[in-house]
Amino acid sequence: MQTVRKAQVNRCVVRVPGDKSISHRAALLGSLACGKTTIQDYSPGQDCETTLRCVEALGARVERLGGTVVVHGTGELKEPGDVLNCGNSGTTMRLLSGILAGQAFLSVLTGDASLRSRPMRRIAEPLRLMGAHVDGRDGGERAPLVIRGGRLKGLECYHMPVASAQVKSCALLAGLFASGTTTIVEPAPSRDHTERMLPLFGAATCVENGHVSVAGGQTLHGTAVDVPGDVSSAAFWLVLGSMLPQFEVTVLGIGLNPSRTGVLDVLRRMGCRLDVHQTRLDPEPLADVRVTGDRLSGVEISPRDVPSLQDELPVLAVAAAMAEGVTVVTGASELRHKESDRISVTVENLRAMGASVEERPDGFIIEGTGRLRGASIRTRGDHRIAMAFAIAGLVADGETVLDDVECIDISYPGFMDVVNRISSGGDVLHG
C-alpha cells in the first residue's frame, strides 16, 4: 500500500529504464545467434529477467554486468530440463513460442495466474498452420502451453485477425526455422522492433505495404544492441508534465520508433507543448523530450490509433479526465486481455477519483472536468494501472492510496521513488 500526494515540484529531469520490447527481442535473438551479443541498458524489470532465465534454460549462457547483459549463443538451443516459467510476461511466452515451434524437442511454457488467463490461441493458430503441435488449456487458448516443434513450412500470406506485434513476431521468429518464406499481413501497423532488429543479427526481412516477410534458414550472428529508454515508461512522466500548468518534465534518451509514438501524437492533439531533440536515427530513433504543462482538450482516439499506444491508454485516460471537453476511445478491446481488464479497471478507478466516465465494450468516454480527487485505488496487480494512478495522485486534490505498487517492478523498478520525490518536493534529476 502506498500513499501519493499532489506534486510539490514544478520541474524534473528523468531517465527511464531500457525499452522492454527491445530488451526481450535482443535476448531472444542473441540466444539463437552464433557468438556474443552485448545488450547495453537492458531493461531491469522482472519481465525481461524472466526472458533471460528462459534462454538460460534453453542453453544460452548469460552474463549480467550491471545495466549490460551479454548473451552467448551457440546457434542451437537445447531441450529444457523443466517447464519454462514466463512469470507475468506475455511477450516472453508469445515470442518464445515462435522460436520453440521450430525446435525438434518438446517444451512446456507456463506463467503466473494472470498470464495463464490471457489468450494464446492467436499465436497457436499460425504456428499450427506452419506444422507445429501446440496444445494448452481451453483448446490452446490458455497456458500452460505444450509445444512440440520440428520441421515447419512458411506461411505464404497469413492475415492477422488483430494488429499485434507479439503475434506478428511469434510467426516471424518461427519463420526463421521454416522452409520457404513466411509473410504476415497486418490489419494496422503495430510495433516493428522485430523487423528492425533481425537485420542487426544478419537476417534479412522485407517490409512493404503492410506485409512483413522473412525467409527461413537464415543464420544469426551475435551483435551489439544499444537499448533506448522505454517510451511506454516515459509516457507516465510526459502525461504528468502535460497536466499541470507551469510544470516542466524532460525525459532523456527515449526511443521514438514511429510505431510507438502514438502517445506523443495524442498529447499534441490535446494541446500539449512538446519539444523533441533527436539524438539518433538508426536502428531505433532516440531523443530527449521536454513537455511543458498547459490546459488540455479532449480528443478522439480511434481504432487506427490504438496499436501504437495500447500500453499508454490508462495514463492517457487520466490526462483526459484532467482535460476540458470529451475524450472518446474506441477500438481498444484488446485492453481487456492484458494483466487486468484495463478498460473496466481504468473506469472504476477514475470514477473513484470523481471523473465522469462511461465504459464501452471497446473503450470509454471521459468528460473532462480538469480536477480529480484523491481516492483508494485498486490496481489489480497491473503495473500499468498502478503507474497511471500514481500519476493521477500527483495531480489530484488530497491523498491517493494505491493498494499494490510492488507490481510496478515488472516493468519499472524505481518508479515509485521518483513519484515520492515529486510528491514530497525533493530534487528529481535523472530519476
N, C-alpha and C positions, 0 to 999 in steps of 0.2 A: 504494500500500500504506500502511496506517495502523494504528498500534498504539493500543489503548484499554485503560486500566487502571481498576480499581474506583474509584467516586466518592469524592472526598475532601472534599466539602462536604455540608452537611445542609439547605441552603435555597437556592433560586434563584427569580428572577422573570424570566420570558421573554415577549417579544413576538414572535409568529411572522409570517411573510410573509402578504400578502393571499391570499385564497382563490383557488386555481387555477380551480376550476369556474366561479366567478362572474366572474373576470377574462376567461376565454375568451369567455363569453357577452356580456359588456359590450362587448368589442372587436368581436365579430361583428355584434351588433345595431347598434352605433354605425356600422359601415361601411355598413349598409343604410339608416340613418336620414337624414333631411334635417337638416343643420345639425351643430352641435358637440356631441360627447359627452365629458364630462370624467370620467375614472375615477381616483378617489383610492385610493392604496395598491394599485395594480395589482401582481399577483404578479411578482416579479423572476426567476422560474425560466425555464429555457430553453424549456419547452413553451409558455409564454404569449408569449414573444418570437417564437416560431415563428408563432403566430396573427397577431401584428402584421405580420410580414413578408408573410404571405399576404394580409391585407386591403390592404396597400400595393400588392401586385402586382395586385390587383383594382381599383385606382383610388382608394382612400381615402387621404387624407393623414394621417399620424400624427406627433404631437409627443411626445417623451419628455422629461419635465421632472422628473427625479429619480424620486420614487415616484408621480408623477402622469403619466397618459397622456391625451392629447387626440386623439380620432379625429374627423376632419372628413369627414362623409358627404355625398354628393350625392343620395342616394335611388336611385342607379342604379350598378350595378357594370359594369366593362368586361372584355372578354375578356383574360385574362393573355397576355403575350408569351412565356411559358415554362412549363415544368412547375412546379406548386406543390409545394414540398417541405415536408412536415409534420413532418420530423425524427422524434422519438420520440413525438409527441403523438397518441394515438388520439382524444382529444377534438377536436383541430383537424380531423383527417381526417373523422371521422364527422359532426360538426355542419356543417362547411363543405360536405360532400357534399349535405346537405339544401338548403342555400342555392343551390348551383350547379345543382341539379336544376331550379330554377325560372328559370334564366337562359338566354337564347336564344343561347348560344355553347358552344363546346367547352372542356372543362377536363380536365387530367390531374393527378392527385394521387399523389405517392409519399412515401416516408419512408425511415428507416434500416432496417437489416436486421431489427431487432426489430419495427418497425411493419409492414413488408411481410409478416411471418409471421402477423400477427393476423387474426382472422376479420372479414370485411367483408360477407359475404352477408346478414347480419342487417339491414344498412342498405340494401343493394341491392334486397332483396325489396320493401319498402314503396315505395321510390322508383320501381321498375319498375311496380308496380301503379298508381301515380299518373300514369304515362306518360313517365317519364324513361328515357333509354337509358343504362344503366350496365354497363360491362364491366370485366373485370380478370382476373388470373391465376386459374386453377382455377375458371372459370365465374363470376367475380365474387367469389370467396371471398377473394382476396388482392390487395393493392395491388402495382403501380400500378393505380389506377382511372381509367377514361376515362368522363367524364360528358358527354353531350350533352343539355342541358336544353331547356326550352321550355315549351309550354302543358301545365299539369298539371291533373288533376282531383282533387278532395278525396277522402280515404278516409273512407267513411261510418262504418265501425266496424272498425278494424284491431286485432286481438288480438295483442299481442306474445308470442312464444313464451317469452321470458325477461324478467325485470324488469331493464331497462337504461335509465338516464337518457340515455345517449348515443343509443340507438336512438329513444327517445321524442322527444328534442329534434331529432334529424335530421328526423323526419317532421313535427313541428310547424313547423320552420323552412321546410320545403318547402311546408307548407300555407299559409304566408303568400302564396305565389305561385300557389296553385291556385284553380280555380273551386269555389265551394261551401265546405263546412266539412269539415275533417279532424278525425276523432275517434279517439283512441288509447285502447285498453283495456289496463291493466296487470295482470299476474297477481299482483303485490305492489307496494306503494308503493316508488318509487325517488326519487332526488333531484329536487326540484321547482324548481330555480333558474330554469329557462327559463320556467315558468309564472308565477313571481313577477316576473321581470324584464320580460316582454313588456308588461304594463300600464304599467310605468315609462316605456317608449318610446311609449306611446299605443295599443298593440294589446290588444284585449280577448281574454280567454280564459275558458273555462268548465271548472271542475274539480268533478266530482261523482261519488261512488261508484266511484272507480277509473277514471272516464272523463275524458279531457282533450281539450278541443276548441279549435280556433282557426279563424276564418273567413278566407278568402282575400281579397286585395285591400285589406288594411289598410295605411295609411301610417304609417311610424315617424318619430318626431321625436327629435332629439338631446336628451340629458338629462344629469343628473349622477348618477354612481354612486359610492357610498362602499363599498369592498370590505372586508368584515370579515376578521379573521385566519382562516387556514385551519385548520379543526378537525382535518383529517387530519394536518396538521403538528403541531398541538398535542397530538395523541394520543400521540406519542412521549414528550413530557415528562410528560404525565399518567400514562402507564403507568410511567415511571421513578419518579415520586413515589409511586405506589401500592405498589411492591415493596419499598421499604426502610423498616423501622420508624424512626420519628422523623425521616423525611425529609419536607420540605415543598416543593412546587412550586406557583407561581402563574403562570398563563398569562393575559395581558391581552388583552382585545378580540377574542375569538374568536367566530366565527359559530356560533350554536346553532340552525340550521334544523332543525326536527323530523325531516326526512328524513335528517339527517346525524348525529344524536346517539346512534346505536346504541352507539358506544364508551363513552359515559358510562353508559348503561343496563347494559352488561355489567360495567363496573368496579364499579358499585354492587352488582350481584348477586354479584360476587366478594368483596364485603365492604369495598370501598374507601370512604374518607370523602371526600366531595366537597362543596365549598361553592361555590355558583353565585350570582354577583351580576350580575343582568341590568341592562344599561345602555341597551338599545334594543330595540324590538319590530318595527318595520317599516322597509323591506320585508323585511329579513333580521334576525332576532333577534341581539343582540350581548351578550356577557357576559364578565366576568372569572371564571376558575375556579381554585380552590385545592384541591389534593389533599394529604392527609397519609397517609404510609405506614402500613401495618398488615399483619397476616397475611391473605393472600388464600385463597379457597377455589375449587375447581374448579366449573365450571358447564357447562350445555348451551347451545350456540349453534345454533339451528335454522335451517332454510331461510327462515323468516319474518324472522329477524334479519338475515340476510346482506346484503340490498340496502343497508341503512343503515350498514354498516361494512366493506364489502369491502376498502377500502384499509388498514384498521386491523387486519385479521386476522393478518398476520405479527407485529406487535408484541404483539397480544393473546396470540398463541401463546407468546411469551417470558414474559408475565405468568403464563400457565397453567403453564409449567414451574417457575416460582418459587412457585406456589401449593401448597396442600395439597389432595390429592384429585385426581379425574379431571375433565378438560375434554374434551367431545366437540363437534366441529364438523362439521355436515352441511349439504348443500345449497350448497356453496361451489365447485362445479366450475368456475365462471366464473374462478376464480383461476388456472386452468391456461392461460388465454389472455391474460394480462397481459404486461408486459415480459419476464417469465420465467414458467415454470410455478411459481407461488408456493407451491403445495402441496408439490411434491417438494423445492423448494429450501429451504423453511422446515423441513421434516422433516430433510433432510440436515444442515443447519447446527445444529439443535437436538441431533441425535444426536451431532454432533462435540463439543458442549458438555456432553455427559453426560446429556442428558434422555432419558426413556423415551417414545418416540413411535411410534404406529402410523399409517401412511399409508393413507388410504381414497380411493376414486375421487373422492369429492366433499368431502373434508375430512381430518380427522385426529383421533386420540385421544391425549391427552397425560396421562401420570400424573405429577402434580407432585411434586417432591421438595424444593422450597424452596432448591435450590442449582444453580448452573451453574458450569462451569469454563472458563477461557479456552481458546480454540482458534483454528485457522486457518479463516477464513470465506470462502467463495466467494459473492460477491454476484450473479454472472451479469449484471453491468451493470444491475441493477434497483435503482432508487433506494429503493423501499420496503423491500426486503430489506436493503440497506446500512444504512439508518437503524435498522431493527428490531434488527439485530445489533450496531450501535454501542451502542444502549441496553442490549442483553444484556451487552456488555463492561463497562458501568458497574456491573453488579451481580454479575459473575462473579468467581470467585477466579482470580488470575493474569492473564496478558496475553491479550488477544484481538487477532488480526491480521486486518484486512479487506483483501482483495486489490484492491478498487477502491472508492474513495469519490468519485471525480470525477463519477460518475453522479448523485450526490445533487443536483448543481446543476440537474438537470432540474426539480426542484420546490422546493428549499430551499437556496439559496446561504447559506453561513454556518452551516449546521447543525453541521459538524464543529468550528468554532471554539468553539461552546458546549459540545460534548462534551469538547473538550480542556481547557477551563477547569474543568469539573466534575471531570474526571479528575485534574487537577493541583492542585486545591484553590484555584483562582483565583476572584475575585469574579464572580458571574454575575448581572447586572442588565440586564433588557430584551434579553438575547441579544446 
